[in-house]
Amino acid sequence: MRLESELVPVASPLRTVVRARTEERRELEMLRATNARLLRELSELKEREAQALQLADRDGLTGLFNRRRMLELLDVAITEASEQWQHVGLLFIDLNGFKGVNDEYGHAAGDKVLTTAAARISARVRTGDLVCRYGGDEFVVVLPNVPDRAAVTRVADMIRERVALPYWIRGNEQHLTAAVGEAMYPQDGETADELLNRADHAMYHMKARLARPMVSLGGNLFRHRWSRRRDD
């Protein structure tokens, strides 16, 4: 016969249920914490991907589209225009006087002038138009679905007026002008290359009228550097 002190204790059914539910709650809390952490990491990953895509498409200084992305969007605009019997306007812009400001006041001041000019150009186009920093002090504006050449010229005139406003650098008033070359699809070309060449050529004729030196060979004004490179 077993003594009372030797009896094996039997767990209470209620205690067993409570212990099981406590473990379930602990596991559920751990799962929730893990799920919240994974959601945060996924959100951060998507944000980094979006930032990487933006950096790939945008100019780091001005925030405008870069040359590569502009060429892609210009091709899209031309394709859509050809399908819908529309026009596409293109402006090639060069800032006259920028080099002098950059040389005299330094690159930081030059960067400020570029960002200001970029904002002024962007303020004179429609919501659906594309503004690109092509390189250095050059910009390109793509005007999809414009009614006629006069509309392209009006935008060019507004940009010239806006860019010509004073720039204040260390308390000194500086003035720049914009040489703007115009081209329109399909009258001046049916490809992005042709339109850019035409607008670039027209822009340099404008610079000549503003008494800027040109390169001349055989009586023809042209630029050595022009070539379209999609891998830029």
N, C-alpha and C positions, 0 to 999 in steps of 0.2 A: 504494500500500500504506500502511495507516494505522499510525502508530507506536504502541508500547505505551502511551505517556503520553496518547495521544489516545483511548484506548478508553473508552466510556461505561460507568460502573459499573452493574451490574445488582443490584437489591434482592434480598436473600435472602428466599425464601418464608417461612422461619421468622420473620424479623424483621417481615414484613408481617402475619403472623397475630398476633404478639404485640402489634403496634401496634393492630390492629383490636380485639383483646380488651380492651386497656387503655382504648380509647375507649368500648367497650360498658360496662365497669365504671364509668367516670366518669359516663356518661349514666344508668346504673341508680342510682347513688348520688344523683345530682341528682333523679331521679324520686322516690326514697324520701324524700329531704328535703322535697321539695315536697308529697308525700302526707302526711307527718307534720305539716307546717305547716297544711295544709288541714283535717286532722282536729282539730288544736288549735283552729283558728278556728271550726269547726263546733261543737265542744263548748262553747266560750265563748259562741257565739251562742245555743245551746240553754239554757245557764245563764241568760243575760240574759233570754231570753224567759220562762223559768220564774219568775224574780224579778219581771218585769213583771206576769205573771199573778197572782202572789201579792200584789203591792202593790195590784192592782186589786180583789182579793177580801178583803183583810185590813185591819184597823185598824192604823195606823202605830205607835200607842203600845202597845197591849195584845197585838197579834198575833191578836186574835179576828176572826171574820168581821165585815165591815162591814154597814151597813144594806142596801145594794143586794144583796149576795150572800145575806144572810139572807132577803130577800123572795123571791128566786129559789128558794132551797132550801125555804122554807116552802110555796110553791106546789107544788113537787115532792112534799113530804110529804103535803099535802092530797090531791093527785091519787092517790097510791099508797094512801092510807087509804080514799078513796072506792071504789077498785077492789077492795080487800081487806076492806072492812067493819071498819076499824080506827079507833082514836081517835088524835088528835094533841093533846098538851097544849102550852100556851104560857104563859110567865111574863114579865111586864113588871116590871122591877126598877128602883127609884130609891134612890140612897144618901142617906139623911137625915144631915145634918151635914157633908156634903162641902164645901159652899160656905164654911162657917165655917173649916174647915181650910185651904182654898185661899186665902182672904182673909188669914188670919193668918200662914201660913207660906210662901205664895208658890206659884207654878205648879209648880216643880220638886217640892215636897213633895206637891202635889195629884196630879201625875202618878204619883208613887210610890204614893200611896193607891189610885189607879185601877188600876194594874198589880197591886197586891196583892189588891184586891177581885176583879179579873178572874180571878186564879189561884184564889182561894178559891171563886168560883162554879163555875169549871171542874172543881174537885176534887170537886164534889158532884153531878155528872151522869154519865150512862152514856157509853160510848165513842161510840155512834152519835148522841148528842144534839148539838144545835147551840147554841153560845153566841155571842152577838153583842154588840158595843158599839153600841148604837143611836145614841148621841150624848151628849156631855157626861158626866154621871154616871148615865146610863140604860143598862140592859142588857136584852136579850131572850134567853130560852132557849126553844128548840123541842124538844119531847119526842115524837118519832115513836113510834107503836105503844105507847101506854100502855094498861094494862088498864082503868082507871077513874079517876074524879076524885080518889079518895083517894090514888092514886099520884102525881098532880100535886101535891096538897097536901103529901105527904111530902117531895117534892123542894123545894118552896117553904120548908118548915120547916127543912130541912137547910141551905139557902142562908142563911136569916135567921140561924141559929145561927152559921154560919161567918163571915159578914160582921160579926157583932157582936163578934168577938174583937178585942182591943186592936190599935191601930196605933201604932207608936213613931216619933215624928218629933222629931228633934234631942233625943233623950233624954226627951221628954214623951209620956205615954200619952194617946192620943186614942181616942174611941169613936164609931162610926157604927152606924146601924141601916139595915136594908133594908126598904123598903115594897115588897111583892110582890103584884102583881095576877095572878089566874089566869083562864085561859079554856081551853075544850076543844072540839075539833071532833068531831062536828058539833053538839053540844048548844048551844054558844054562838055558833055562826056557821059558815057553809060556805065562806067566802072568807078570804083573808089579811087583808083590810081589816076584816072583821067581827070576827075573832079579836083583832087588835091593838087595835081600838077597845074591845072588851069588857075585855081585860086591862088596858089603859091606864086605863079608867074605874074598874075594881076597885082598881088601884094607888092612884089618888087618893083613893078612899074609905079605903084603909088609911092614907094620909098624914093624912087628917082625923082618924082615930082616934088617931094619934100626935101630935095637936095642932099640925099644920102648917096654915097658912092656905090656904083654897081660894077660887076665884073663883065667885061665885054670881049667877045671873041667873034671875029667875022661879022661884026655889026649886030649880033644877036645878044640880047641880055638873057642870062640864065644863071642858075645856081648849080655849082658842082655837086652839092651834097644830096640832091634829091634822089632818093630811091625808096621804095616802099619795102619795109621789112616787117613782116608779121611776127618775127621772133624777138622784136625789141621788148 
